């Protein structure tokens, strides 16, 4: 199913999030130091992901199926906690946990939450979301210099 044009900016962000998860996994496979990967995750969080979460929390409305909204919010909280834990430890497993949580969250939104919104929200409401995104959304970029994943 083709993504509703009003949600496309968020889906494009998701592409970068999946790429972020892939880079982390590649770094782990290559035994890159914890600190190098941690620095990248903090960069990605500060430059892209935290803003993406704030925008989703702001513009995506509740529907009659509140369970999906609650799951999205819980996953946002879980990812924030993983970032906090990552910055307080040197446990390489946390980096993998973060990569997995981020990619699982993106897949949940793309496969369940967004299709639910597209099915149950009116065209007017979808256009309202699109208008809000046009005003506040900034295109994600990942121009991190240390390409540890290569």
Secondary structure as GFF3:
##gff-version 3
##sequence-region A 1 150
A	DSSP	alpha_helix	8	29	.	.	.	ID=ss1
A	DSSP	alpha_helix	34	44	.	.	.	ID=ss2
A	DSSP	pi_helix	45	49	.	.	.	ID=ss3
A	DSSP	alpha_helix	50	59	.	.	.	ID=ss4
A	DSSP	alpha_helix	66	86	.	.	.	ID=ss5
A	DSSP	alpha_helix	92	108	.	.	.	ID=ss6
A	DSSP	pi_helix	109	113	.	.	.	ID=ss7
A	DSSP	alpha_helix	114	120	.	.	.	ID=ss8
A	DSSP	alpha_helix	123	136	.	.	.	ID=ss9
###
